[in-house]
C-alpha cells in the first residue's frame, strides 16, 4: 500500500510540474520556486533529477516528455555560455 501512496503523491507533484511547464514553456524550475499553494516545486524538481536512479520507467518517461526537461539542469547553463 505504501507504494500506491508514494506513487499518488509523486503523481500529484508531477502534475504541479506539468502545470508549471505549460505555463512557462519549460520544466526548468528555479530551485527557489514555490507554487501558489506553498509547495516547494523547485526543490521537488531538483530532487527528481538527483534521484533519477530511483524512478521507474513510467516516471522517467513522464519527466522526459516535459518540454525542456534535463536530468542535469546545469546542461542548460553550459549551453548558454
N, C-alpha and C positions, 0 to 999 in steps of 0.2 A: 504494500500500500504506500510506503514511503516514496517509492519510485514514481508512482502516479502523482502524488502531491508535488514532488520535485519537478516533474515534467510540467504539471499545470502551472506552477509558479514560474518556471522558465518560459513557458509559452506566454504568460501574462506579460512578463518583462520583454520578451521578444516583440510582442505586439506594440509595446511602447516604442521600441526601437524602430519598428516598421513605420509607425506614425511619424516619428522624427524624420526618418529618411524620406518619406513622402512630402513632408513639409519643407525640408531643407535641400532635397535633391541628392542626398548622400547619407551614408551611415558613419561618417567620421565625427562622432560626438565628442566635443571637448570634454576632457576628464572632469572638469568642474561643473558640467551642465546638470541642472536639477530640473526635472519635469514640473509642470504646474501643480501636480498633486503631491510634490515633495519628494518623489522618488529620485534617487541619485543615479540617473541614467548614464551619465558619463563614467562613473566608477563601475557600474554593472557592465557596460560595454567593454571597458578596459579589461575587466576580469574574464570576459568571454574570450578575448584574444589571448590572454595569458594562460588560460586553462584549455586551450584547443584540444589537447590530447584526451580530455575527459568527455568531450562531446560525442554523441552518437552520430551516425551518418546523416540522419534526418536533420539534426541541429546544424551540422556543418553545412549541408546543402541549403538550409534556410538562411543562414548567415551569409553564405557566399552569393546567394541570389539578391541580396540587398544592393542597391546602387552605391558604388564606391566603397564596398566593404574591402578592407585589407586586414589580414591577420597581424601584420606589423604596421601600425599606424605611422611609424617613423618612415616607412617607404614613401609616403606622400610628401613629407618634408624634404626627403632626399631628392625627390623628383623635381621639386620646385627650385632647388639650388643650381 
